Amino acid sequence: MPQGWSNDLKEAFYFTPQGSHLVPYAWAIALEVPGSRQPFFAPAHMRKFGYLPPPAPSSELNPDGLPIGFTREPAPGSPEGDWLGMNCAACHTGEVVFGDVRIRVDGAPALADFQRFMDGLVAAYNALLSEPGKFDRFAQQVEAAGTARPVPLREEVESYAAGLRQLVASNWTAEPYGFGRLDAFGHILNAVAGGALAEPENYRSPDAPVSYPFLWTTPQQRYVQWNGVVGNPIGRNTGQVLGVFGKMELRASESDRFRTTVLAERLLEIEQWVAVLEAPPWDEGLLGEIDPDLAARGAELYAEHCQACHRDQAYAYDETDHRLLEVTMVGKEEIGTDPTMLESFDGRRVLPGPFTELAANGNADRVRADALLSHVVGGVVRKDFVDRQIPREEQVLYFGGRLTAEGKPFDGWTKGPSYKAGPLAGVWATAPFLHNGSVPTLYDLLSPEDERPTTFWVGSTTFDPIAVGFLSAHDDLTNAERARLFHFDTRRPGNANTGHIYPKNAGLSHDQRLALIEYVKTLRGPGPAAQE
């Protein structure tokens, strides 16, 4: 899709490291699939988890041909050498297949199954330690990579595998996420409040998955996450790294506390790249022509029923004259969609560890999890600025200019549990819909609740240009697609497909739904020329 990025910029977005340390890099390259000699991280194997192949077999940033979003992370002084990690692109690069054409959509939600991937990684390490011949091949390849080790390799691998099993077990959920969803805040809080604070009581099942949001226009939006809780980009992106295997010191001495592997300078670059990413246009040559008369009727309906919340072209000046794209936060009672994500985050309490100043009377009472996370992320950012001696005028860039007149970072949404109603340009490429991915197509989303599918299949990237979404009925899919799909049941906890009915208590007719969809295809957003 033409979205304003050069091929070089796409490559940089796909493979720039950000501080995520999942597994030693040499180990990752040598790891095999259970029962096979196929490399585990080979794009052909990673496809089963929904991760996309790279644009070329190898490149300067991706010499080993890893899938999009898997990165070589520098680790100076680490006995294992560099690490393999993940960056934004793993979860925010999408694909649409129509006919014989496979379309890459940068910044779109990935239909990736993170839980299935992590379970597969555990299985690969279990096989490495048990299947005859596997460890010998692994050791030979790792030793050829020349990484020094203070202890025997097998002992080190066994220790790592035990930690990996524990990590996956601590994030177990009764209901699987499936493709295209993750409880990001749940994983971040477990990593920070459970792992880094060494407080086992702080672990909680991350059972409130949401769809990966699309990235275009996010640097210009006042709020980005579904619950709008972070007000500035460096805070948002630092928390993201801590949730995907970033390492941190929270119980160390005062001088080392808040030291992390987060690469803030790379996060600034990525945020600046995303600032010029354009919404994917509806390609009439590939996807079908837009009916201008139908779209015109849809524009009238959009202005009447949608524009008050979804303000694609509306900019406003905040209290410091910083120009931001307006975003509406809608209370959970009004929107009527599944409240699990809001209640899970808003109601969570944790032990503060060494940060007793967050607790009442300075004791070890439980504190709000969001307050702890904000404190930790703020400490990480401040320490990084001090360690790298970042001048004040440059710090403003990291915050995206989002500082009050007193020089404090913008707060997130503070007016009660609400979901974001953001801009809709390019939304055609972001199915399934609603914050929890519980509705397969735009047509279903505009339908009354009792007409929405109760169950459907997720994981296909085959596009339906009429209803606008991916094919989700089992009979419409190929045998290859059926073998790897996830069965989404809206009756399960956290999966409700209710709410978002406009106009209230009336709904839309069949013809009105089709007209609205036709108009939404035309939305292009403000574009970089309108951004400041």
C-alpha positions as CSV (number, residue, x, y, z in Angstrom):
1,M,0.0,0.0,0.0
2,P,1.3,3.5,-0.7
3,Q,1.4,5.0,2.7
4,G,4.1,7.6,2.5
5,W,7.0,5.4,3.5
6,S,10.0,4.6,1.3
7,N,11.3,1.0,1.2
8,D,14.2,2.0,3.4
9,L,11.9,3.4,6.0
10,K,9.8,0.3,6.0
11,E,12.8,-1.8,6.5
12,A,13.9,0.4,9.4
13,F,10.5,0.1,11.0
14,Y,10.4,-3.6,10.6
15,F,13.8,-4.4,12.2
16,T,15.0,-1.5,14.4
17,P,15.8,-2.8,17.9
18,Q,14.0,-1.2,20.9
19,G,15.4,-3.0,23.9
20,S,13.4,-6.3,23.9
21,H,15.4,-9.3,25.1
22,L,13.5,-12.5,24.5
23,V,16.2,-15.0,23.8
24,P,20.0,-14.8,23.0
25,Y,20.3,-14.2,19.3
26,A,22.6,-17.0,18.5
27,W,20.3,-19.4,20.3
28,A,17.3,-18.2,18.4
29,I,19.0,-18.7,15.1
30,A,20.1,-22.2,16.1
31,L,16.7,-23.3,17.6
32,E,14.7,-25.9,15.7
33,V,11.1,-26.8,15.4
34,P,10.1,-29.8,17.6
35,G,10.4,-33.1,15.6
36,S,12.1,-31.3,12.7
37,R,15.4,-29.6,11.7
38,Q,13.5,-26.6,10.4
39,P,14.7,-23.4,12.1
40,F,12.0,-22.2,14.6
41,F,12.2,-18.5,13.6
42,A,12.1,-19.3,9.9
43,P,9.4,-17.1,8.3
44,A,7.7,-20.3,6.9
45,H,7.3,-21.6,10.4
46,M,6.4,-18.3,12.1
47,R,3.6,-17.9,9.6
48,K,1.6,-20.5,11.7
49,F,1.6,-17.9,14.5
50,G,0.5,-15.1,12.2
51,Y,3.8,-13.3,11.9
52,L,4.7,-12.0,8.4
53,P,7.7,-12.8,6.2
54,P,10.3,-10.1,5.6
55,P,10.3,-8.3,2.2
56,A,13.7,-9.8,1.3
57,P,15.5,-13.0,2.4
58,S,18.2,-10.9,4.1
59,S,19.2,-7.3,4.5
60,E,21.6,-5.2,6.5
61,L,19.2,-4.8,9.4
62,N,17.9,-8.4,9.1
63,P,20.8,-10.6,7.9
64,D,19.1,-13.8,9.0
65,G,15.8,-13.3,7.3
66,L,13.6,-13.1,10.5
67,P,9.9,-12.3,10.3
68,I,8.8,-8.7,10.4
69,G,9.1,-7.3,13.9
70,F,11.8,-9.7,15.2
71,T,15.0,-7.8,15.8
72,R,18.6,-8.2,16.7
73,E,19.1,-6.4,19.9
74,P,22.6,-5.1,20.8
75,A,23.7,-6.1,24.3
76,P,27.2,-4.8,25.1
77,G,28.8,-6.8,27.8
78,S,26.2,-9.6,27.8
79,P,27.9,-13.1,28.0
80,E,25.3,-14.4,25.5
81,G,26.1,-11.7,23.0
82,D,23.2,-9.9,21.2
83,W,19.6,-10.9,21.9
84,L,16.5,-11.5,19.7
85,G,13.6,-9.3,20.6
86,M,10.4,-7.9,19.2
87,N,9.5,-4.3,18.1
88,C,6.3,-2.5,17.2
89,A,6.1,-4.0,13.7
90,A,5.5,-7.5,15.0
91,C,2.0,-6.5,16.2
92,H,1.4,-3.5,13.9
93,T,2.0,-4.8,10.4
94,G,-1.0,-6.2,8.6
95,E,-1.9,-8.1,5.5
96,V,-4.9,-8.3,3.2
97,V,-5.4,-11.0,0.6
98,F,-7.8,-10.4,-2.3
99,G,-7.9,-12.8,-5.2
100,D,-4.3,-13.4,-6.2
101,V,-2.9,-10.3,-4.6
102,R,-1.3,-10.1,-1.2
103,I,-1.3,-6.6,0.2
104,R,1.0,-5.4,3.0
105,V,-0.5,-2.7,5.2
106,D,2.0,-0.9,7.4
107,G,0.8,0.1,10.8
108,A,-2.3,-2.2,10.6
109,P,-3.1,-4.8,13.3
110,A,-1.2,-8.0,12.9
111,L,-3.3,-11.2,13.0
112,A,-0.7,-12.8,15.2
113,D,-1.3,-15.2,18.0
114,F,1.2,-14.2,20.7
115,Q,0.1,-17.0,23.1
116,R,0.4,-19.7,20.5
117,F,3.9,-18.3,19.6
118,M,5.0,-18.4,23.3
119,D,3.7,-21.9,23.8
120,G,5.5,-23.0,20.6
121,L,8.8,-21.4,21.9
122,V,8.5,-23.4,25.2
123,A,7.8,-26.6,23.2
124,A,10.9,-25.9,21.0
125,Y,13.2,-25.5,24.1
126,N,11.7,-28.7,25.7
127,A,12.5,-30.5,22.5
128,L,16.0,-29.0,22.4
129,L,16.7,-30.6,25.7
130,S,15.1,-33.9,25.1
131,E,15.2,-35.0,21.4
132,P,18.3,-36.9,20.4
133,G,20.8,-35.0,18.3
134,K,19.1,-31.6,18.7
135,F,21.3,-30.2,21.4
136,D,24.5,-31.3,19.6
137,R,23.4,-29.4,16.5
138,F,22.4,-26.4,18.5
139,A,25.6,-26.3,20.5
140,Q,27.7,-26.6,17.3
141,Q,25.9,-23.6,15.7
142,V,26.0,-21.5,18.9
143,E,29.7,-22.1,19.4
144,A,30.4,-21.2,15.8
145,A,28.7,-17.9,16.5
146,G,31.5,-17.2,19.0
147,T,29.6,-16.1,22.1
148,A,31.4,-16.6,25.3
149,R,29.7,-18.3,28.3
150,P,30.6,-18.3,32.0
151,V,28.9,-21.7,32.5
152,P,28.4,-24.8,30.4
153,L,25.9,-24.2,27.5
154,R,23.5,-26.9,28.5
155,E,23.2,-25.6,32.1
156,E,22.6,-22.1,30.8
157,V,19.9,-23.3,28.3
158,E,18.2,-25.4,31.0
159,S,18.1,-22.3,33.3
160,Y,16.7,-20.1,30.5
161,A,14.1,-22.8,29.5
162,A,12.9,-23.0,33.2
163,G,12.5,-19.2,33.3
164,L,10.7,-19.2,30.0
165,R,8.2,-21.9,31.3
166,Q,7.7,-19.8,34.4
167,L,7.0,-16.6,32.3
168,V,4.4,-18.4,30.2
169,A,2.8,-20.0,33.2
170,S,2.6,-16.6,35.0
171,N,0.7,-15.2,32.0
172,W,-1.7,-18.2,31.6
173,T,-5.3,-17.4,30.8
174,A,-8.4,-19.6,30.9
175,E,-9.6,-18.1,27.7
176,P,-7.1,-18.0,24.8
177,Y,-6.6,-14.7,22.9
178,G,-6.5,-16.2,19.4
179,F,-5.2,-14.1,16.5
180,G,-4.9,-10.3,16.6
181,R,-5.4,-9.8,20.3
182,L,-3.3,-9.3,23.5
183,D,-3.8,-8.1,27.0
184,A,-0.9,-5.7,26.7
185,F,-1.5,-4.0,30.0
186,G,-1.9,-7.3,31.8
187,H,1.5,-8.5,30.5
188,I,3.2,-5.1,31.2
189,L,1.9,-5.1,34.8
190,N,2.9,-8.7,35.4
191,A,6.4,-7.9,34.1
192,V,6.8,-4.8,36.2
193,A,4.8,-5.5,39.4
194,G,5.4,-9.3,39.4
195,G,8.7,-10.1,37.8
196,A,10.8,-6.9,38.3
197,L,9.5,-6.2,41.8
198,A,9.8,-9.9,42.7
199,E,6.3,-9.9,44.2
200,P,4.6,-13.2,43.3
201,E,1.3,-11.9,44.8
202,N,1.2,-9.2,42.1
203,Y,0.8,-11.6,39.2
204,R,-2.6,-11.8,37.7
205,S,-4.0,-13.7,34.7
206,P,-3.9,-11.2,31.8
207,D,-7.4,-12.0,30.7
208,A,-8.6,-8.8,29.1
209,P,-7.3,-9.0,25.5
210,V,-7.8,-6.2,23.1
211,S,-7.1,-5.8,19.3
212,Y,-3.9,-4.3,18.3
213,P,-4.7,-0.7,17.3
214,F,-3.6,0.7,14.0
215,L,-0.7,3.2,14.1
216,W,-1.4,5.8,11.4
217,T,-2.2,9.2,13.1
218,T,-1.3,7.9,16.5
219,P,1.5,10.4,17.1
220,Q,-1.1,13.1,16.5
221,Q,-3.8,11.7,18.7
222,R,-4.4,13.0,22.2
223,Y,-5.1,9.4,23.5
224,V,-3.9,6.2,21.8
225,Q,-4.7,3.2,23.9
226,W,-8.3,1.9,24.0
227,N,-8.6,3.2,27.6
228,G,-6.6,6.4,27.0
229,V,-4.5,6.0,30.1
230,V,-1.1,7.4,28.8
231,G,-0.7,11.0,27.7
232,N,2.7,11.0,26.0
233,P,4.6,8.9,23.5
234,I,7.7,8.1,25.4
235,G,5.7,6.8,28.3
236,R,3.5,4.8,26.1
237,N,6.4,3.3,24.1
238,T,8.6,2.6,27.2
239,G,5.8,0.7,28.8
240,Q,5.3,-1.3,25.6
241,V,9.0,-2.4,25.6
242,L,8.8,-3.4,29.3
243,G,5.8,-5.6,28.4
244,V,7.6,-7.4,25.5
245,F,10.7,-8.7,27.3
246,G,12.5,-5.5,28.2
247,K,14.7,-6.0,31.2
248,M,14.6,-3.6,34.2
249,E,16.1,-3.1,37.6
250,L,13.5,-1.9,40.2
251,R,14.9,-3.4,43.5
252,A,18.5,-2.4,42.9
253,S,20.5,0.4,44.7
254,E,19.4,4.0,44.2
255,S,22.1,4.5,41.5
256,D,21.0,1.5,39.5
257,R,17.2,1.6,40.1
258,F,15.2,2.2,36.9
259,R,18.1,0.9,34.7
260,T,16.6,-0.9,31.7
261,T,17.4,-2.3,28.3
262,V,14.9,0.2,26.7
263,L,16.5,2.0,23.8
264,A,14.7,5.4,24.1
265,E,16.5,7.0,21.2
266,R,15.3,4.2,18.9
267,L,11.7,4.7,20.3
268,L,11.9,8.4,19.4
269,E,12.9,7.5,15.8
270,I,10.1,5.0,15.4
271,E,7.6,7.5,16.7
272,Q,8.8,10.1,14.2
273,W,8.6,7.5,11.4
274,V,5.0,6.7,12.4
275,A,4.2,10.4,12.3
276,V,4.5,10.4,8.5
277,L,2.7,7.1,8.0
278,E,-0.5,7.6,6.0
279,A,-3.7,5.7,6.3
280,P,-4.0,2.9,3.6
281,P,-6.1,4.1,0.7
282,W,-8.9,2.0,-0.6
283,D,-7.4,0.8,-3.9
284,E,-10.3,0.7,-6.4
285,G,-8.2,-1.2,-9.0
286,L,-7.6,-4.0,-6.6
287,L,-10.6,-4.0,-4.2
288,G,-13.4,-2.8,-6.4
289,E,-14.7,0.6,-7.4
290,I,-16.5,2.9,-4.8
291,D,-20.1,3.8,-5.8
292,P,-20.1,7.6,-5.6
293,D,-23.8,7.9,-5.1
294,L,-23.9,5.3,-2.4
295,A,-20.9,6.9,-0.7
296,A,-22.6,10.3,-0.8
297,R,-25.6,8.9,1.0
298,G,-23.2,7.3,3.5
299,A,-21.5,10.7,4.1
300,E,-24.8,12.2,5.2
301,L,-25.3,9.2,7.6
302,Y,-21.8,9.6,8.9
303,A,-22.3,13.3,9.7
304,E,-25.5,12.5,11.4
305,H,-24.5,9.5,13.5
306,C,-20.7,9.1,13.6
307,Q,-18.9,12.4,13.2
308,A,-19.6,13.6,16.8
309,C,-17.2,10.9,18.1
310,H,-15.1,9.8,15.1
311,R,-13.6,13.2,14.1
312,D,-11.1,12.2,11.4
313,Q,-10.2,15.7,10.3
314,A,-10.6,17.7,13.5
315,Y,-7.6,19.2,15.2
316,A,-7.7,21.2,18.4
317,Y,-5.1,23.2,20.3
318,D,-4.4,22.1,23.9
319,E,-3.5,24.2,26.9
320,T,0.0,24.7,25.6
321,D,-1.0,25.4,22.0
322,H,0.1,22.0,20.8
323,R,-2.0,20.9,17.9
324,L,-3.5,17.4,18.3
325,L,-6.0,15.2,16.5
326,E,-9.2,15.2,18.6
327,V,-10.1,11.9,20.1
328,T,-13.4,11.2,21.9
329,M,-13.5,9.1,25.1
330,V,-16.8,7.4,25.5
331,G,-18.0,6.1,28.9
332,K,-18.4,2.3,29.2
333,E,-22.1,2.6,30.0
334,E,-22.8,4.8,27.0
335,I,-20.9,2.7,24.5
336,G,-22.2,-0.6,25.9
337,T,-19.2,-2.7,24.7
338,D,-17.5,-5.4,26.8
339,P,-16.2,-3.7,29.9
340,T,-13.6,-6.3,30.9
341,M,-10.5,-4.4,29.7
342,L,-11.6,-1.2,31.5
343,E,-12.4,-3.0,34.8
344,S,-9.3,-5.2,34.7
345,F,-7.0,-2.2,34.5
346,D,-8.9,0.3,36.6
347,G,-9.6,-2.1,39.5
348,R,-6.1,-3.8,39.8
349,R,-4.2,-3.3,43.0
350,V,-0.6,-4.4,43.7
351,L,2.1,-4.5,46.4
352,P,4.4,-1.5,45.8
353,G,7.7,-3.3,46.7
354,P,10.3,-0.6,47.4
355,F,8.0,2.2,46.3
356,T,6.3,2.6,49.6
357,E,5.8,6.3,49.0
358,L,2.9,5.3,46.7
359,A,1.1,3.6,49.6
360,A,-1.0,5.3,52.3
361,N,1.1,6.4,55.3
362,G,4.2,5.0,53.6
363,N,3.4,1.4,54.5
364,A,3.2,-1.7,52.4
365,D,-0.5,-1.4,51.5
366,R,-1.6,-2.3,48.0
367,V,-1.6,0.6,45.6
368,R,-3.3,1.2,42.3
369,A,-1.5,-0.7,39.6
370,D,-1.7,2.2,37.1
371,A,0.0,4.5,39.7
372,L,2.8,2.0,40.1
373,L,3.2,1.7,36.4
374,S,3.3,5.4,35.9
375,H,5.9,5.8,38.6
376,V,8.1,3.1,37.1
377,V,7.9,4.4,33.6
378,G,8.5,7.9,34.7
379,G,11.5,6.8,36.7
380,V,12.9,4.9,33.7
381,V,12.5,7.9,31.4
382,R,14.1,10.3,33.8
383,K,17.0,8.0,34.5
384,D,17.6,7.5,30.8
385,F,17.6,11.3,30.3
386,V,20.1,11.8,33.1
387,D,22.4,8.9,32.0
388,R,22.5,10.1,28.4
389,Q,22.6,13.7,29.4
390,I,19.7,14.6,27.2
391,P,19.2,18.4,27.3
392,R,15.8,19.9,28.2
393,E,15.0,21.1,24.7
394,E,15.6,17.6,23.3
395,Q,13.5,15.9,26.0
396,V,10.5,17.8,24.6
397,L,10.8,15.7,21.4
398,Y,10.5,12.5,23.4
399,F,7.3,13.7,24.9
400,G,6.0,14.7,21.5
401,G,5.7,18.2,22.8
402,R,3.1,17.1,25.3
403,L,4.2,19.1,28.3
404,T,2.1,21.4,30.4
405,A,3.1,25.0,31.0
406,E,4.8,23.7,34.2
407,G,6.8,21.3,32.2
408,K,5.0,18.2,33.3
409,P,4.0,15.4,30.8
410,F,0.4,15.3,29.9
411,D,-1.9,13.1,32.0
412,G,-3.8,10.3,30.4
413,W,-7.6,10.1,30.5
414,T,-8.8,10.7,34.1
415,K,-12.6,11.1,33.9
416,G,-13.8,7.5,34.5
417,P,-13.5,4.2,32.6
418,S,-14.0,5.0,28.9
419,Y,-13.1,3.6,25.5
420,K,-11.5,5.6,22.7
421,A,-13.5,6.5,19.6
422,G,-10.7,7.5,17.3
423,P,-10.3,8.4,13.6
424,L,-11.5,5.9,11.1
425,A,-9.4,6.6,8.0
426,G,-8.0,3.2,6.8
427,V,-10.3,1.3,9.2
428,W,-11.3,-1.0,6.3
429,A,-7.9,-2.8,6.8
430,T,-8.2,-3.4,10.5
431,A,-10.7,-6.2,11.1
432,P,-12.0,-7.7,13.4
433,F,-13.7,-4.7,15.0
434,L,-14.5,-3.3,18.4
435,H,-11.8,-3.0,21.0
436,N,-11.8,-6.7,21.8
437,G,-12.1,-7.9,18.2
438,S,-15.5,-9.4,18.7
439,V,-17.1,-8.4,15.4
440,P,-15.7,-9.8,12.1
441,T,-16.9,-7.1,9.6
442,L,-18.0,-3.5,9.4
443,Y,-21.4,-4.7,8.2
444,D,-21.8,-6.8,11.4
445,L,-20.6,-3.8,13.5
446,L,-23.4,-1.6,12.0
447,S,-26.0,-4.3,12.6
448,P,-28.2,-4.8,15.7
449,E,-26.6,-7.0,18.4
450,D,-28.9,-10.0,17.7
451,E,-27.7,-10.0,14.1
452,R,-24.0,-10.1,14.8
453,P,-22.3,-13.5,14.6
454,T,-22.2,-15.3,18.0
455,T,-19.2,-17.4,16.8
456,F,-16.8,-16.9,13.9
457,W,-13.2,-17.9,12.8
458,V,-10.2,-15.6,13.1
459,G,-6.9,-15.9,11.4
460,S,-7.7,-15.6,7.7
461,T,-6.4,-12.6,5.8
462,T,-8.7,-13.3,2.8
463,F,-10.7,-10.0,2.4
464,D,-14.4,-9.5,1.9
465,P,-14.8,-6.1,0.2
466,I,-18.6,-5.9,0.6
467,A,-19.0,-6.5,4.3
468,V,-15.4,-5.2,4.8
469,G,-13.5,-7.6,6.9
470,F,-11.8,-10.9,6.7
471,L,-13.6,-14.1,5.7
472,S,-14.8,-15.7,9.0
473,A,-17.4,-18.3,8.0
474,H,-15.8,-21.7,8.1
475,D,-17.3,-22.8,4.8
476,D,-15.8,-19.8,2.9
477,L,-12.2,-20.7,3.8
478,T,-9.6,-22.9,2.3
479,N,-8.5,-26.1,3.9
480,A,-5.1,-24.6,4.7
481,E,-6.8,-21.6,6.5
482,R,-9.2,-23.8,8.4
483,A,-6.3,-25.9,9.9
484,R,-4.8,-22.9,11.7
485,L,-7.8,-20.7,12.6
486,F,-9.1,-19.7,16.0
487,H,-12.7,-20.2,16.9
488,F,-14.0,-16.9,18.5
489,D,-17.0,-17.3,20.8
490,T,-18.6,-14.1,21.9
491,R,-20.3,-15.8,24.8
492,R,-17.0,-16.4,26.6
493,P,-15.7,-13.9,29.3
494,G,-14.2,-10.8,27.8
495,N,-15.5,-11.6,24.3
496,A,-18.9,-9.9,24.3
497,N,-19.9,-8.3,20.9
498,T,-22.5,-6.0,22.4
499,G,-22.7,-2.2,22.2
500,H,-21.9,0.5,19.7
501,I,-25.5,0.8,18.4
502,Y,-26.1,4.1,16.7
503,P,-28.6,5.7,16.4
504,K,-29.6,4.6,19.9
505,N,-32.5,2.3,20.1
506,A,-33.0,2.4,16.4
507,G,-30.1,0.9,14.4
508,L,-29.5,1.2,10.7
509,S,-31.3,-0.5,7.8
510,H,-29.5,-2.8,5.4
511,D,-29.2,-0.1,2.8
512,Q,-27.9,2.5,5.3
513,R,-25.2,0.1,6.5
514,L,-24.0,-0.4,3.0
515,A,-24.0,3.3,2.3
516,L,-22.0,4.0,5.5
517,I,-19.5,1.3,4.6
518,E,-19.1,2.8,1.1
519,Y,-18.3,6.2,2.6
520,V,-15.9,4.9,5.2
521,K,-13.9,3.4,2.3
522,T,-13.2,7.0,1.1
523,L,-11.8,8.3,4.4
524,R,-8.2,9.3,4.1
525,G,-7.5,11.2,7.3
526,P,-5.7,14.5,7.7
527,G,-2.4,13.3,6.1
528,P,1.1,14.5,6.9
529,A,0.6,17.8,5.3
530,A,-1.9,18.7,8.0
531,Q,0.3,17.6,10.9
532,E,2.5,19.8,13.1
